[in-house]
Amino acid sequence: MDRNEILTRNKDSKAKDEGLVYVEDKSRRYGEIGLSIMFILLVFYNFAKGLPIYDLLAIFWGYLGMSYVYKYRASKTKGNLVPAIAGLIAAVVFLLDYILQTW
């Protein structure tokens, strides 16, 4: 097998590039850190101004719940199912609270 054939097969391969997976994982982690910082800042601001925070809590718990839904689908463990359900329930409750407060 010559060099060009190896390169062609490698390009056509469905296997993920470990470097790309690493970058995706790292960027997702930095995005989560940025999201957490913004969430905390907005919660403090809303508290200081006397504004409701239920919308922020709905987004936070919705994100957390959905991330555990994906983990549960991959692992089928109870340790991922419970936080998935709890997170999604909390998200819906906070969303309804926000809607009722601002209606």
N, C-alpha and C positions, 0 to 999 in steps of 0.2 A: 504494500500500500504506500503510495507516495504522499508527500506533504499536502498537496492540494486536495486530495481525496479525503484525508483526515480532517482538514479544515472545513471542507464542505459538509462532511458528516456531523462535525461538531456544531456548525451553524444550524443544521436541520434538526438537531437533537431537541427533544422536548424537556430535557432536564434543565432545572433552573440554575442560573449562574450564582454560585455562592456569594460572590462579591455584590451582585445586585440584591440578593436577599438580605445581606448584611446592611446595605445602605437603606433599603426599605424599612427594615426593622429599626434601625437607628433613627431614621427620619420620623417614623411613627412615634418613637419614644420622645423625641424632642418636641413633636407636635403636642403630645399629651402633657408634657411639662408646661409648655406655653399655654395650653388650654386651662390647666389647673391654676396657673398664676393669674390669668385673666379672670377666671371664675372667682378666685379669692378677692381680687381687687374690686370686682363688680359687687360682690356680696357686701364688702365693707362699705363701699360707696352707697349702696342702697340702704344699708342700716343707718348710715350717717344722715341720709336725706329722708328717712322714714318711708322709703319706697318698698313695695313687696318684693320678695326674693323667690317667690314660688316658681316663676318662669325659669330662673337660673337653676333652681333645684330640679325642675322637670327635665331640663336639658342634661344636667349632670347625671341624674339617675337613669335617664333613657340611654345615654351613652354607655354607662357602666353595665346596665342590664343587657343591652345588645351585645356588648363584648363578651359577657358570660354566656349568652345564648350561643354564640359561635364556638366558644370553648366547650360548651356542653355537647354541641353537635359533633365536635371532633373527638371528645373523650368519653361521652356518655356516663360521666361520674356525677354522683349526687352533690359533691362538693362544688360543682359548677352549675348544677340545676337550681339549687336553692338561691344563690345570689342572682341568678338570671331572673327568676320569678319575682323575688323581692325587689330587685331594681326596676323591673318593668311596672310592677304594681305601684311602687313609690313614684315613678315618673308620671303615671296616669293620675294618681291622687294629687300630686303637686300641680299638674297641668289643670285639673278641674278646680283646685283651690285658686289658682291664678285667674282662670276665666271667671269664676264667681266673684272674686275680689274686684276685678276690673270691669265687669259687665255694666 
